[in-house]
């Protein structure tokens, strides 16, 4: 197993910077840290040769263990050729939800 895995202590100690930055875990899971202090779990995966980004939820509402579990469930769907649902946790609504797509900066 990789030795540079995220821990709860590392995630809690993360401080925002002047721009977005990522803390990587294993298997494409990462924590996106926003300049406003938001911490968002994301999973990058490929399906049919195309790169996709799966939104799992925000920290601390979704902890590290739960984010890893959601990633594994979504990963099993991708292995079957199924696109995972738009949000992993399902408990928080994403803003601007019309159409379910978001523009990349």
Backbone as a printed PyTorch tensor [residue, N CA C, xyz], in Angstrom:
tensor([[[  0.8410,  -1.1810,   0.0000],
         [  0.0000,   0.0000,   0.0000],
         [  0.8880,   1.2470,   0.0000]],

        [[  0.5170,   2.2830,  -0.7350],
         [  1.3280,   3.4990,  -0.7720],
         [  1.5010,   4.1030,   0.6180]],

        [[  2.6390,   4.7200,   0.8480],
         [  2.9110,   5.2640,   2.1690],
         [  2.4680,   6.7170,   2.3410]],

        [[  2.1220,   7.4180,   1.2630],
         [  1.7270,   8.8210,   1.3520],
         [  0.2190,   9.0160,   1.3010]],

        [[ -0.5200,   8.1340,   1.9410],
         [ -1.9740,   8.2620,   1.9810],
         [ -2.3750,   9.4200,   2.8760]],

        [[ -3.5280,   9.9920,   2.5880],
         [ -4.0690,  11.0300,   3.4590],
         [ -4.5110,  10.4230,   4.7850]],

        [[ -4.4760,  11.2320,   5.8060],
         [ -4.9980,  10.8440,   7.1140],
         [ -5.9810,  11.9260,   7.5420]],

        [[ -6.8280,  11.6040,   8.5250],
         [ -7.7680,  12.6060,   9.0330],
         [ -7.0260,  13.8230,   9.5630]],

        [[ -5.9030,  13.5980,  10.2280],
         [ -5.1320,  14.7130,  10.7840],
         [ -4.6120,  15.6260,   9.6740]],

        [[ -4.1150,  15.0390,   8.5760],
         [ -3.6190,  15.8510,   7.4560],
         [ -4.7460,  16.6740,   6.8340]],

        [[ -5.9090,  16.0490,   6.6720],
         [ -7.0520,  16.7280,   6.0560],
         [ -7.5190,  17.8830,   6.9370]],

        [[ -7.5960,  17.6670,   8.2450],
         [ -8.0360,  18.7170,   9.1640],
         [ -7.0440,  19.8730,   9.2160]],

        [[ -5.7590,  19.5810,   9.0550],
         [ -4.7170,  20.6020,   9.1830],
         [ -4.5060,  21.4360,   7.9200]],

        [[ -5.1410,  21.0700,   6.8250],
         [ -4.9380,  21.7710,   5.5570],
         [ -5.4170,  23.2150,   5.6570]],

        [[ -4.5880,  24.1240,   5.1490],
         [ -4.9230,  25.5470,   5.1380],
         [ -5.1190,  26.0090,   3.6970]],

        [[ -6.0550,  26.9360,   3.4550],
         [ -6.2620,  27.4400,   2.0960],
         [ -5.0750,  28.2820,   1.6260]],

        [[ -4.8930,  28.3280,   0.3130],
         [ -3.8580,  29.1530,  -0.3050],
         [ -4.5450,  30.1980,  -1.1740]],

        [[ -3.7790,  30.9280,  -1.9570],
         [ -4.3720,  31.9780,  -2.7880],
         [ -5.0350,  31.4380,  -4.0470]],

        [[ -4.9150,  30.1200,  -4.2920],
         [ -5.6000,  29.4950,  -5.4230],
         [ -5.9570,  28.0570,  -5.0680]],

        [[ -6.7830,  27.4150,  -5.8980],
         [ -7.1560,  26.0090,  -5.6620],
         [ -5.9090,  25.1370,  -5.6670]],

        [[ -5.8990,  24.1170,  -4.8030],
         [ -4.8350,  23.1220,  -4.8420],
         [ -5.3810,  21.7830,  -4.3720]],

        [[ -4.6570,  20.7160,  -4.7030],
         [ -5.1380,  19.3620,  -4.4600],
         [ -4.2200,  18.6100,  -3.5050]],

        [[ -4.8430,  17.7950,  -2.6630],
         [ -4.1390,  16.8340,  -1.8210],
         [ -4.5540,  15.4570,  -2.3200]],

        [[ -3.6110,  14.6980,  -2.8430],
         [ -3.9420,  13.4100,  -3.4520],
         [ -3.9610,  12.2870,  -2.4370]],

        [[ -4.8820,  11.3600,  -2.6430],
         [ -4.9440,  10.1210,  -1.8830],
         [ -4.5640,   9.0130,  -2.8610]],

        [[ -5.2360,   7.9170,  -2.8200],
         [ -4.9270,   6.7940,  -3.7060],
         [ -6.1040,   6.5410,  -4.6380]],

        [[ -5.8310,   6.0040,  -5.8250],
         [ -6.8870,   5.6230,  -6.7480],
         [ -7.6230,   6.7800,  -7.3860]],

        [[ -6.9760,   7.9400,  -7.5110],
         [ -7.6100,   9.0780,  -8.1560],
         [ -8.4180,   9.9680,  -7.2220]],

        [[ -8.5270,   9.5950,  -5.9490],
         [ -9.2540,  10.4050,  -4.9760],
         [ -8.3740,  11.5770,  -4.5420]],

        [[ -8.9600,  12.7640,  -4.4570],
         [ -8.2040,  13.9060,  -3.9600],
         [ -9.1200,  14.8870,  -3.2450]],

        [[ -8.4970,  15.7310,  -2.4320],
         [ -9.1940,  16.7850,  -1.7180],
         [ -8.8390,  18.0960,  -2.3960]],

        [[ -9.8360,  18.7760,  -2.9390],
         [ -9.6420,  20.0680,  -3.5830],
         [ -9.8330,  21.1450,  -2.5200]],

        [[ -8.7770,  21.9160,  -2.2740],
         [ -8.8130,  22.9610,  -1.2520],
         [ -8.9950,  24.3010,  -1.9500]],

        [[-10.0670,  24.9880,  -1.6230],
         [-10.4090,  26.2720,  -2.2330],
         [ -9.8130,  27.4220,  -1.4250]],

        [[ -9.5670,  28.5710,  -2.0570],
         [ -9.0330,  29.7320,  -1.3380],
         [ -9.9650,  30.2310,  -0.2300]],

        [[-11.2470,  29.9540,  -0.3560],
         [-12.2220,  30.3690,   0.6570],
         [-12.2260,  29.4540,   1.8790]],

        [[-11.4560,  28.3650,   1.8240],
         [-11.3810,  27.4330,   2.9420],
         [-12.1800,  26.1620,   2.7260]],

        [[-12.9430,  26.0760,   1.6350],
         [-13.7150,  24.8760,   1.3500],
         [-12.8160,  23.7020,   1.0040]],

        [[-13.2060,  22.5140,   1.4540],
         [-12.4610,  21.2820,   1.1730],
         [-13.4250,  20.3060,   0.5140]],

        [[-13.1810,  20.0010,  -0.7470],
         [-14.1120,  19.2010,  -1.5430],
         [-13.4730,  17.9000,  -1.9980]],

        [[-14.1540,  16.7920,  -1.7560],
         [-13.6740,  15.4850,  -2.2130],
         [-14.0400,  15.2950,  -3.6770]],

        [[-13.0700,  14.9020,  -4.4860],
         [-13.2710,  14.6390,  -5.9100],
         [-12.5440,  13.3430,  -6.2680]],

        [[-13.0650,  12.6670,  -7.3080],
         [-12.4370,  11.4560,  -7.8170],
         [-12.3080,  11.5880,  -9.3240]],

        [[-11.0890,  11.4630,  -9.8100],
         [-10.8310,  11.5430, -11.2460],
         [-10.7510,  10.1180, -11.7880]],

        [[-11.5180,   9.8660, -12.8610],
         [-11.5540,   8.5300, -13.4530],
         [-11.6950,   8.6320, -14.9650]],

        [[-11.4710,   7.5260, -15.6400],
         [-11.6380,   7.4540, -17.0910],
         [-12.7140,   6.4330, -17.4160]],

        [[-13.5640,   6.8220, -18.3700],
         [-14.6030,   5.9220, -18.8540],
         [-14.6570,   6.0750, -20.3630]],

        [[-14.4710,   4.9860, -21.0690],
         [-14.4540,   4.9610, -22.5340],
         [-13.4160,   5.9380, -23.0850]],

        [[-12.2460,   5.9750, -22.4350],
         [-11.1480,   6.8030, -22.8910],
         [-11.2780,   8.2820, -22.5780]],

        [[-12.3090,   8.6640, -21.8690],
         [-12.5520,  10.0740, -21.5670],
         [-12.3890,  10.3120, -20.0600]],

        [[-11.6420,  11.3730, -19.7100],
         [-11.4420,  11.7010, -18.3060],
         [-12.6810,  12.3890, -17.7430]],

        [[-13.0750,  11.9850, -16.5340],
         [-14.2450,  12.5410, -15.8620],
         [-13.8980,  12.8870, -14.4260]],

        [[-14.7040,  13.7390, -13.8200],
         [-14.5190,  14.1390, -12.4360],
         [-15.8110,  13.8800, -11.6760]],

        [[-15.7040,  13.1420, -10.5890],
         [-16.8510,  12.7500,  -9.7730],
         [-16.8090,  13.5200,  -8.4500]],

        [[-17.8590,  14.2800,  -8.1460],
         [-17.9530,  15.0480,  -6.9020],
         [-18.5220,  14.1510,  -5.8040]],

        [[-17.7560,  13.9610,  -4.7470],
         [-18.1840,  13.0980,  -3.6450],
         [-18.8730,  13.8950,  -2.5490]],

        [[-18.3290,  15.0300,  -2.1790],
         [-18.9170,  15.8550,  -1.1290],
         [-17.8680,  16.7580,  -0.5240]],

        [[-18.2500,  17.4570,   0.5270],
         [-17.3160,  18.3850,   1.1620],
         [-16.9160,  17.8780,   2.5450]],

        [[-15.7090,  18.2150,   2.9330],
         [-15.2060,  17.9010,   4.2620],
         [-15.6150,  19.0340,   5.1870]],

        [[-16.1180,  18.8420,   6.3510],
         [-16.1520,  17.6360,   7.1630],
         [-17.4450,  16.8250,   7.0660]],

        [[-18.4150,  17.2440,   6.2290],
         [-19.6590,  16.4720,   6.0960],
         [-19.3670,  15.0530,   5.6050]],

        [[-18.3850,  14.9150,   4.7400],
         [-17.9510,  13.6040,   4.2500],
         [-16.5210,  13.4190,   4.7090]],

        [[-16.3010,  12.4590,   5.5710],
         [-14.9650,  12.1890,   6.0910],
         [-14.1230,  11.3770,   5.1130]],

        [[-12.8760,  11.1730,   5.4610],
         [-11.9340,  10.4550,   4.6090],
         [-12.3950,   9.0200,   4.3450]],

        [[-12.7780,   8.3090,   5.3830],
         [-13.2100,   6.9140,   5.2190],
         [-14.4450,   6.8170,   4.3320]],

        [[-15.3990,   7.7330,   4.5270],
         [-16.6160,   7.7250,   3.7110],
         [-16.3030,   8.0820,   2.2580]],

        [[-15.3910,   9.0290,   2.0470],
         [-15.0030,   9.4080,   0.6840],
         [-14.3690,   8.2220,  -0.0350]],

        [[-13.5360,   7.4780,   0.6750],
         [-12.9180,   6.2810,   0.0770],
         [-13.9700,   5.2200,  -0.2390]],

        [[-14.9510,   5.0520,   0.6430],
         [-16.0110,   4.0690,   0.4110],
         [-16.8640,   4.4560,  -0.7930]],

        [[-17.2090,   5.7380,  -0.9010],
         [-18.0060,   6.2140,  -2.0420],
         [-17.2190,   6.0390,  -3.3330]],

        [[-15.9150,   6.3370,  -3.2840],
         [-15.0680,   6.1430,  -4.4600],
         [-15.0820,   4.6820,  -4.9130]],

        [[-15.0100,   3.7500,  -3.9630],
         [-15.0230,   2.3310,  -4.3090],
         [-16.3440,   1.9110,  -4.9380]],

        [[-17.4600,   2.4350,  -4.4300],
         [-18.7670,   2.1210,  -5.0210],
         [-18.8560,   2.6660,  -6.4470]],

        [[-18.3970,   3.9020,  -6.6260],
         [-18.4220,   4.5080,  -7.9580],
         [-17.4720,   3.7750,  -8.8980]],

        [[-16.3470,   3.3480,  -8.3650],
         [-15.3600,   2.6230,  -9.1720],
         [-15.9300,   1.3090,  -9.6950]],

        [[-16.7310,   0.6370,  -8.8560],
         [-17.3400,  -0.6180,  -9.3010],
         [-18.3280,  -0.3680, -10.4440]],

        [[-19.0210,   0.7810, -10.4140],
         [-19.9220,   1.1280, -11.5200],
         [-19.1310,   1.4080, -12.8010]],

        [[-18.0280,   2.1360, -12.6690],
         [-17.2010,   2.4700, -13.8350],
         [-16.6430,   1.1930, -14.4570]],

        [[-16.2600,   0.2180, -13.6410],
         [-15.7530,  -1.0580, -14.1580],
         [-16.8020,  -1.7810, -14.9960]],

        [[-18.0850,  -1.5190, -14.7080],
         [-19.1790,  -2.1230, -15.4680],
         [-19.5630,  -1.2690, -16.6770]],

        [[-18.8690,  -0.1260, -16.8410],
         [-19.1660,   0.7650, -17.9550],
         [-20.2930,   1.7340, -17.6790]],

        [[-20.6400,   1.8980, -16.3970],
         [-21.7400,   2.7690, -15.9930],
         [-21.1720,   4.0640, -15.4220]],

        [[-21.7100,   5.1930, -15.8740],
         [-21.3010,   6.4850, -15.3240],
         [-21.9110,   6.6430, -13.9410]],

        [[-21.1010,   6.9730, -12.9250],
         [-21.6600,   7.1560, -11.5800],
         [-22.5980,   8.3580, -11.5330]],

        [[-23.5050,   8.4040, -10.5510],
         [-24.4050,   9.5530, -10.4180],
         [-23.6150,  10.8430, -10.2060]],

        [[-24.2440,  11.9990, -10.4230],
         [-23.5460,  13.2960, -10.3840],
         [-22.8970,  13.6000,  -9.0450]],

        [[-23.4830,  13.2090,  -7.9350],
         [-22.9210,  13.5000,  -6.6210],
         [-22.8080,  12.2100,  -5.8290]],

        [[-21.6990,  12.0560,  -5.1340],
         [-21.4550,  10.8250,  -4.4000],
         [-22.2210,  10.7020,  -3.1080]],

        [[-22.2670,  11.7690,  -2.3170],
         [-22.8930,  11.6700,  -1.0070],
         [-24.4070,  11.7560,  -1.0840]],

        [[-24.9290,  12.5270,  -2.0350],
         [-26.3670,  12.6480,  -2.2010],
         [-27.0370,  13.4830,  -1.1290]],

        [[-26.2990,  13.8600,  -0.0630],
         [-26.9180,  14.6050,   1.0220],
         [-26.8610,  16.1070,   0.8130]],

        [[-25.9390,  16.5800,  -0.0370],
         [-25.8450,  18.0180,  -0.2720],
         [-26.0730,  18.3130,  -1.7310]],

        [[-26.8650,  19.3220,  -2.0150],
         [-27.1470,  19.7030,  -3.4060],
         [-26.0520,  20.6310,  -3.9080]],

        [[-25.6560,  20.4400,  -5.1420],
         [-24.6650,  21.3120,  -5.7580],
         [-25.3690,  22.5680,  -6.2510]],

        [[-24.7040,  23.7120,  -6.1530],
         [-25.3130,  24.9660,  -6.6060],
         [-25.3360,  25.0300,  -8.1230]],

        [[-26.3210,  25.7350,  -8.6450],
         [-26.4480,  25.8920, -10.0900],
         [-26.8610,  24.6220, -10.7860]],

        [[-27.5830,  23.7480, -10.1170],
         [-27.8760,  22.4140, -10.5820],
         [-28.6580,  22.2580, -11.8630]],

        [[-29.0210,  23.2850, -12.5640],
         [-29.7840,  23.1310, -13.8130],
         [-28.9650,  22.3870, -14.8450]],

        [[-29.4290,  21.2470, -15.2360],
         [-28.7200,  20.4550, -16.2330],
         [-27.6330,  19.5730, -15.6490]],

        [[-27.1730,  19.8430, -14.4510],
         [-26.1930,  19.0020, -13.7810],
         [-24.7900,  19.1440, -14.3330]],

        [[-24.5070,  20.1470, -15.1350],
         [-23.1650,  20.3090, -15.6580],
         [-22.5600,  21.5930, -15.1120]],

        [[-21.2540,  21.5940, -14.9980],
         [-20.5460,  22.7780, -14.5330],
         [-19.4370,  23.0950, -15.5030]],

        [[-19.2390,  24.3540, -15.7700],
         [-18.1710,  24.7840, -16.6660],
         [-16.8490,  24.7560, -15.9340]],

        [[-15.8070,  24.3080, -16.6080],
         [-14.4670,  24.3190, -16.0340],
         [-13.8100,  25.6620, -16.2820]],

        [[-13.0680,  26.1560, -15.2950],
         [-12.4060,  27.4550, -15.4910],
         [-11.3050,  27.3940, -16.5200]]])
